[in-house]
Amino acid sequence: MQNKLAERQYERILFDYAEKFRNQKLKSRNKIKEEKEAVYVLYLRKSTKSEDQQKDSIDEQEKRCVDFALRHGLNIRNEDGSIREIIETESAKDPDNRPLFREMLDNFEKERYYNSIITWAPDRLTRNMKEAGELMDLIKKGKIYDLKFPEFPFQKDEMGMLFLGIAFI
């Protein structure tokens, strides 16, 4: 059992080294562009302002997103060490109902503070077509560099964008 674990760890180290070496060679030949660092903001939302409904929702989302970020070594901290997060208690069913969400989109458009999002699931970001289209446009333009969900697999390709659009609704 320990031999298998050690063997997998060794294979992972070799794979990481080979990938790093390959990328360095491709960059030196100008075949691939330098990737920018992903700077994440956590977006946490519950659909109601009521204290009785979904009262544990934000805390549970935060716990899962922070655990996910730590497990994957993702940058979610401000310079002062605090977690970079946006917490909203508004429904996402209708567009233009969430001022903090709108401010976050503006920050992506102006490329300020962060360039990537971690949220529990796609429906925490939006549940309407207008805002879904805005998010997908920012992703396609590269203004949103990366998108991560602990509860939903996402890859930034055509198929991933299709599934993301479906998940928003």
Salt bridges, closest charged atoms under 4 A:
ASP16 OD1 - ARG12 NH2 3.10
GLU34 OE2 - LYS27 NZ 3.44
GLU60 OE2 - ARG64 NE 2.93
ASP67 OD2 - LYS63 NZ 3.09
GLU90 OE2 - LYS49 NZ 3.02
ASP96 OD1 - ARG102 NH2 3.22
ASP96 OD2 - LYS130 NZ 2.81
GLU109 OE2 - LYS143 NZ 3.97
GLU111 OE2 - LYS143 NZ 3.37
ASP123 OD1 - ARG124 NE 3.39
ASP123 OD2 - ARG127 NH1 3.99
GLU131 OE1 - ARG98 NH2 2.54
GLU134 OE2 - ARG102 NH1 2.78
ASP137 OD2 - LYS141 NZ 3.20
ASP146 OD2 - LYS148 NZ 3.29
GLU151 OE2 - ARG64 NH1 3.36
